[in-house]
Amino acid sequence: ANRYPDITAHALVERLAGHLGVDPGNVTAGCGSVALCQQLAQAVCAPGDEVIFGWRSFEAYPIISRIAHAVPVQVPNRPDGALDLDAIAGAVTDRTRLIFVCTPNNPTGPAVPRADLHAFLDRIPERVTVALDEAYYEYVRGDDPVDGVAEATTRPNVVSLRTFSKAYGLAGIRVGYLVGPTELVVPVAKMVVPFSVSSLAQAAGIACLDAGDELRARTDAVVAERTRVRDALVEAGYAVPDSQA
């Protein structure tokens, strides 16, 4: 700890690239995915540009937008707590530069179906960056779930944001990553606060990627409890979103 960390998090980025099956040039690490959200907004937005997101969604989005001198645009969720992708697409203007799609959505829980996401992305102009915030990706269980990394490596304006904070249990160590086209990854990486991904965070991230069986068991236990609690609440008469988080 007496030595400065690798400012590029090279070993972690290389390990992530291998784990995800992408080129290292398509990955950058950050001080949690929330820091990467802020870096992304600063990289793609000029003062007065618009950032669109569902609401409620991750509470940092409006703050991040204002830090980048952009205008936050909140689009109400559907009654079931899911993002209203049609309304979000309809809110795009000439000033829109960034859209956050949080799936599963924090804090309401529903995930975006893959077919719905594809239809949505097909409607968004390539000049608008779409950030798939997948902080709870490891908890998703479904027949055809969204894989943000696959979307981010096949579309020129899509990035995937993931984190070690939730399923991997490293919230206090602060490490996350972004995957996307090199043309977006490079400017995002330039916005990083130097040395913000500590040596401990880099080592812990690499160690986590070697613990896949433990991760799956941990998330399966959470999913089972999630189902049990929701079923009991619904039976008791409460309206509870179908959470994938």
N, C-alpha and C positions, 0 to 999 in steps of 0.2 A: 504493500500500500504506500510505500515511500516513493514509488516511481509513478510517473505520469502514465495513464492508460494509452493504448494505441488510439490515436485520434480518429482513425478510420474504422475501428473495430474489425479489422481485416479478418482475423481468425473466426470471429462469430459470423460475419457476412459470408465467408467461404463455407462454413458449416451449414448455415441456413440455406444457401444456394443449393448445396448438395442434397439437403433434406427435402427441399421443395421441388427439385428438379429443374431449376432455372439457372441462368447465367449470373455470376456474381455482380455484373453490371446492372442487373435488374433489382438489386436489393440494397437497402441502406438501413442501418440501425439507429435507434434514437432512445431518448430518456423516457421510455414508455411510449405507447402509441399516441397519447394525448400531445406529447411534444412534437411528434411527427405531424399530427393534425395541424398544429400551429405553424410548423415549418412549411407545410404544403400551402396553407393559406397565404403565407408571406411570399412564397415562391410564385404563385400564379395570380395573385390579386394586386391591383393597383388601387389607390384611394378612390372610393366611390363605387367600386365593383360590388357585385352581389354574391352572397353565399347562401344557398338554399338548403334547408334541412327540415325534416318532420318535427312536429312538436306535440307532446313532448318527446324529446330524444336526449342524447347525451348533453348534459348541462353546460359543457365547456364550449359547444359550438358557437353560441352568440358571443361569448367572451373572446374566443379565438378570432372570430370575424372582426371584432372591433380592434383588437390588437394589430391586425393587418390593415386597419383603416378601411375595411370593407363594410358593407351594409348587410346585416343578418336578415334573412327572409324566412320566417317561420310558417310552415304549412301544417295545419291541424291534421292529426292522425284520424284514421277511421274509428268508428265507435268501438270496434273490437281491440283497439290499441295498436293495430298494424299501421305501417306507413301507407299513406295514400299516394302511390306512385303516379297515378294519373294526374292528381292535383299538383304534385311536385313538378312533373314535366310541363304542365300547363302554366306554371309560375316562371318558367325560363324567359328572360328578356335579353335584349342586346347587351345588358350590363352584367349578366350572369357569367361568372368565371368558375365557380366551384359548387358542387352538390355533395353533401354528405348523406350516404345511405347506410344507416346503422342496422346491421342484420346479424344476429338477432338484435332487435331494438332495445336499447337501454334508455328508460327503465321499464318499458311495458312488456317486453319479452318476445312478441311474435317475430318470426323470421320471414324474409322475403322468398317466395317460391322462385325457382330458377327460371321457369318459363315467363313469369311476370317480370323478372329482372331483365331478361333478354328483350322483351317487348319495350320495356322502359328505356334501356340503353340505346335501342334502335331509334328512339325518338329524340335523343339528346345530341345536339350539334357537337362535332369533334373539337371545337374551340372551348367547350366546357369540360373541365375535369370532373370526373365522378369518383369519389373516394368511398370505397366499400369498407366501412368500419366493422371489422369482424373480431372485436375483442372477446366475444363469447363463442367463437367459431367451434371450439372443441366440445361444446355442449350440445351442438345441433344433432338431432336424430331425425331422419326422414328418408323418404324414398328417393328424392332427387334434390338434394340440398345445393345451395349456392356454394361454389368454390371460387372465392375472390381472386386467388392466385391464377387460376385458369383464365378468368376474365381479364385480369391485368396483363397477361402475357399474350393475349390475342386481340386486344383493342388498344388503339393509340391514346385514348383519353381516360383510361381506367386505372386506378391503383387500389391495392388491398392493404389495409392496415391491421396488423395483429400484434398481440402482446404476450408477454410472459407473466403478466400481473394476475390473471384470473385462474385459469385451469392449472398453470404451473406454480402458482402460489408465490410469486416474486414481487408482489405489489410494492413492497417497501424498498426493493433494490432498484427498481425503475429501468426496465429494458423492454423495448418493443421493436418492430421492424415494419418497413414498407416495401412492397413489391410492385413494380410497374415498369412501363417503358423507360428506357435509358434517358429519353428526352425529358422525362418528369423526375426520375430518380436523381439525376445530377443536380438540378437546381434545388431540390429539396435537401439534398446532402449539404449543399453550400450554406444553408440556413442554420445548420446545427450550432448550438453553443459548444465551443471547443471543450473536449474532455468530459462531456456530460454523460457519456456512457462509461461508467467506471470500470476498472479492471475486474472488480468483483462481479459486476453485472455481466460483463462479457464472459467470464468463466462460468458463471451460473447458467447463463443462457445455453452455452455449449453443453454443460452437464445435463440440462433438462432435455435436450434433444436426444440424449442417449437413454432416457427413461420412459420410452413410449408405453411399455406394458403397465407401468405404475400409473402413468397419466390416464390411460384408458380405464383402468379399474377405478380411479378416483372420480373421473367424470361420470362413469356408469352409476356409481353410488349416488352422486348428486342428482342425476337424471331420474333414478328410481324414486328418490325422496321428493323431487319436484312433482312427479306424477301423483304420488300418494297425497301430498299436501293439496294440490289443485283439486283432485277428485273429492277429497273431504270437504273442501271449501264450497265447491259447486253443489255437493249434496246438501250442505247446510244452507244453501240459498244465495250464496254470494256469486257475483259476476266476476270471473277471473279470466284474464286473457290466456290463450293457449301459448305458454311461454316455451321458447327454445333456448332460453338463457339460463 
